[in-house]
Amino acid sequence: MMTRVHATDGHELDCWMEAAQGQARFGLVIVQEIFGVTDQLRDVARAYAAQGCDVAIPALFDRQEPGVSIPFDQPERGRTLMQAAKLEETMRDIATAVDALKARGHKVAVLGFCWGGGLALRAAQTLDIACAVAFYGTRLAQYLDRPLRAPLLAHFGTRDDHTPPELVEQVQAYLPEMEVHFYEAGHAFANEARATYVPEAATLAHERTRAFLRQHIG
């Protein structure tokens, strides 16, 4: 269900909360693409809730346009909102979702897609979390300014024009402890609502993600 949470600077934002099926083992913050808290992202939350975790998806565009969910065929609109977002404020909103799950007594991981994949990397550098997972993260060059504080798993498509191989190599050189996997796919290969979806790659990436979460959280 959608609820409201308060960031430390007083900003109030929407946050989709998906309760674990059965006893919750940990908390998972899912960080959006440039399209907001979409139905597809809620489906991802339900899939991970079925694995035994409480899930939170903070609405990171609420500071720019409250309540927005952008159709996948309107990326320019999402890109405009993303470019208007301030990194410090965005990370504060992610931290708010992390804290909401910690308040339930959970260890918490962060998992992000696209824009959210880059923000998941940033979370592994700056937030007090158990681990993070980045699916085809973008805008990565701006995050190469500090080490990791938490383990990080990253998934990339070999044909991703948003994050070319040379940029991934640069990130790997800066953060050699990051676990990286490549897939014969392009950008957004794990989003089943888009034409870029590659089922085999998505399934394997999520299997590796679940194993990584078990390794670092239990």
C-alpha positions as CSV (number, residue, x, y, z in Angstrom):
1,M,0.0,0.0,0.0
2,M,1.0,3.6,-0.5
3,T,2.0,5.4,2.7
4,R,3.6,8.8,3.6
5,V,7.1,9.1,5.2
6,H,9.0,12.2,6.3
7,A,12.6,12.9,5.4
8,T,14.9,14.6,7.9
9,D,14.5,18.0,6.1
10,G,10.7,17.9,6.6
11,H,9.8,16.8,3.1
12,E,6.9,14.4,3.0
13,L,6.9,11.8,0.2
14,D,4.9,8.8,-0.9
15,C,6.4,5.3,-0.2
16,W,5.0,2.1,-1.5
17,M,5.2,-0.6,1.2
18,E,4.9,-4.3,0.4
19,A,4.7,-6.6,3.3
20,A,6.7,-9.9,3.3
21,Q,4.7,-13.1,2.8
22,G,5.3,-15.0,6.0
23,Q,7.8,-13.9,8.5
24,A,10.0,-11.0,7.2
25,R,13.7,-11.8,7.2
26,F,15.0,-8.4,6.1
27,G,14.0,-5.1,4.5
28,L,14.6,-4.1,0.9
29,V,14.4,-0.6,-0.5
30,I,13.7,-0.6,-4.3
31,V,14.9,2.5,-6.1
32,Q,13.0,3.6,-9.2
33,E,13.9,4.1,-12.8
34,I,13.1,7.5,-14.3
35,F,9.4,6.6,-14.6
36,G,8.4,6.8,-10.9
37,V,6.7,4.2,-8.8
38,T,5.2,2.2,-11.6
39,D,2.9,-0.9,-11.6
40,Q,5.9,-2.9,-12.9
41,L,8.0,-1.8,-10.0
42,R,5.2,-2.8,-7.6
43,D,5.3,-6.3,-9.2
44,V,9.0,-6.4,-8.5
45,A,8.2,-5.5,-4.9
46,R,5.7,-8.3,-4.7
47,A,8.1,-10.8,-6.1
48,Y,10.7,-10.0,-3.4
49,A,8.1,-9.9,-0.7
50,A,7.3,-13.4,-1.6
51,Q,10.9,-14.2,-0.8
52,G,10.4,-13.0,2.7
53,C,11.3,-9.3,2.9
54,D,9.4,-6.2,3.7
55,V,9.8,-3.8,0.7
56,A,9.7,0.0,0.4
57,I,9.7,2.0,-2.8
58,P,10.2,5.7,-2.1
59,A,8.7,8.1,-4.6
60,L,11.8,10.0,-5.6
61,F,10.1,12.5,-7.9
62,D,7.7,13.8,-5.2
63,R,10.0,16.8,-4.7
64,Q,9.5,17.7,-8.4
65,E,6.0,16.4,-9.3
66,P,4.1,14.6,-6.5
67,G,2.3,11.4,-7.3
68,V,3.8,11.0,-10.8
69,S,4.0,7.7,-12.7
70,I,5.3,8.1,-16.2
71,P,4.4,5.8,-19.1
72,F,7.4,3.9,-20.5
73,D,7.0,5.6,-23.9
74,Q,7.6,9.1,-22.4
75,P,11.3,8.8,-21.2
76,E,12.0,12.5,-21.9
77,R,9.5,13.5,-19.3
78,G,11.2,11.2,-16.8
79,R,14.6,12.4,-17.8
80,T,13.6,16.0,-17.2
81,L,12.4,15.2,-13.6
82,M,15.6,13.2,-13.0
83,Q,17.8,16.1,-14.1
84,A,15.9,18.4,-11.8
85,A,16.4,16.2,-8.8
86,K,19.2,17.1,-6.4
87,L,21.4,14.1,-5.4
88,E,21.6,15.1,-1.7
89,E,17.8,15.3,-1.5
90,T,17.3,12.1,-3.4
91,M,19.6,10.2,-1.1
92,R,17.9,11.7,1.9
93,D,14.6,10.3,0.6
94,I,16.2,6.8,0.1
95,A,17.6,7.0,3.6
96,T,14.1,7.7,4.9
97,A,12.8,4.5,3.3
98,V,15.8,2.6,4.8
99,D,15.0,4.0,8.2
100,A,11.4,3.1,7.9
101,L,12.4,-0.6,7.4
102,K,15.0,-0.4,10.1
103,A,12.3,0.7,12.5
104,R,10.8,-2.7,12.1
105,G,14.0,-4.3,13.3
106,H,15.3,-5.2,9.9
107,K,18.7,-5.3,8.3
108,V,18.2,-3.4,5.0
109,A,19.4,-3.7,1.5
110,V,19.0,-1.3,-1.5
111,L,18.2,-2.5,-5.0
112,G,17.9,-0.1,-7.9
113,F,17.2,0.0,-11.6
114,C,18.6,2.4,-14.2
115,W,18.7,5.8,-12.4
116,G,18.0,3.9,-9.3
117,G,20.9,1.5,-10.1
118,G,23.3,4.4,-9.9
119,L,21.6,5.6,-6.7
120,A,22.0,2.0,-5.2
121,L,25.7,2.3,-5.8
122,R,25.6,5.7,-4.0
123,A,23.7,4.1,-1.2
124,A,26.5,1.5,-0.8
125,Q,28.9,4.4,-0.4
126,T,27.0,6.6,1.9
127,L,24.2,4.8,3.8
128,D,24.3,2.4,6.7
129,I,22.9,-0.6,4.9
130,A,23.8,-4.3,4.7
131,C,24.4,-4.4,0.9
132,A,23.2,-3.0,-2.4
133,V,22.3,-4.3,-5.9
134,A,22.4,-2.2,-9.1
135,F,20.6,-3.2,-12.3
136,Y,22.1,-1.4,-15.3
137,G,22.9,1.7,-13.2
138,T,23.3,5.0,-15.0
139,R,25.1,8.3,-14.3
140,L,27.9,6.3,-12.7
141,A,30.8,8.6,-13.4
142,Q,29.5,11.1,-10.8
143,Y,29.8,8.5,-8.0
144,L,33.5,7.8,-8.4
145,D,34.5,9.9,-5.5
146,R,34.5,7.7,-2.4
147,P,34.8,4.0,-1.5
148,L,32.1,1.5,-0.8
149,R,30.8,1.1,2.8
150,A,28.7,-1.9,1.9
151,P,29.0,-4.9,-0.5
152,L,27.7,-4.1,-4.0
153,L,26.4,-6.3,-6.8
154,A,26.0,-4.8,-10.3
155,H,24.3,-6.2,-13.4
156,F,25.0,-4.8,-16.9
157,G,23.9,-5.6,-20.4
158,T,26.7,-5.9,-23.0
159,R,24.8,-3.8,-25.4
160,D,23.7,-1.1,-23.0
161,D,24.2,2.3,-24.7
162,H,23.3,4.1,-21.4
163,T,26.3,2.6,-19.7
164,P,29.0,1.6,-22.3
165,P,31.6,-1.1,-21.5
166,E,34.4,1.5,-21.1
167,L,32.4,3.2,-18.3
168,V,31.8,-0.1,-16.5
169,E,35.6,-0.7,-16.7
170,Q,36.2,2.7,-15.2
171,V,33.8,1.9,-12.3
172,Q,35.4,-1.5,-11.8
173,A,38.9,0.0,-11.6
174,Y,37.7,2.5,-9.0
175,L,35.6,0.0,-7.0
176,P,37.4,-3.3,-7.6
177,E,35.5,-5.0,-4.7
178,M,32.2,-4.6,-6.6
179,E,30.8,-7.9,-7.9
180,V,29.9,-7.5,-11.6
181,H,27.9,-9.7,-14.0
182,F,27.3,-9.1,-17.7
183,Y,24.4,-10.3,-19.8
184,E,23.8,-10.5,-23.6
185,A,21.2,-7.7,-23.5
186,G,20.7,-4.0,-23.7
187,H,19.4,-1.5,-21.2
188,A,16.4,-2.3,-19.0
189,F,16.7,-6.0,-19.8
190,A,14.9,-6.9,-16.5
191,N,11.8,-4.8,-17.1
192,E,9.1,-7.2,-18.4
193,A,6.9,-4.2,-19.4
194,R,9.3,-2.9,-22.0
195,A,10.4,-4.2,-25.4
196,T,14.0,-4.4,-24.1
197,Y,13.1,-7.3,-21.8
198,V,15.3,-10.3,-22.0
199,P,13.7,-13.1,-19.9
200,E,16.8,-15.3,-19.6
201,A,19.0,-12.4,-18.5
202,A,16.4,-11.1,-16.1
203,T,15.9,-14.5,-14.5
204,L,19.6,-15.1,-14.0
205,A,20.2,-11.6,-12.6
206,H,17.4,-12.0,-10.1
207,E,18.7,-15.4,-9.1
208,R,22.1,-13.9,-8.5
209,T,20.5,-11.1,-6.6
210,R,18.7,-13.4,-4.2
211,A,21.9,-15.4,-3.6
212,F,23.8,-12.1,-2.9
213,L,21.1,-11.0,-0.4
214,R,21.2,-14.3,1.4
215,Q,25.0,-14.1,1.6
216,H,25.0,-10.6,3.1
217,I,21.8,-10.6,5.1
218,G,20.8,-14.2,5.6
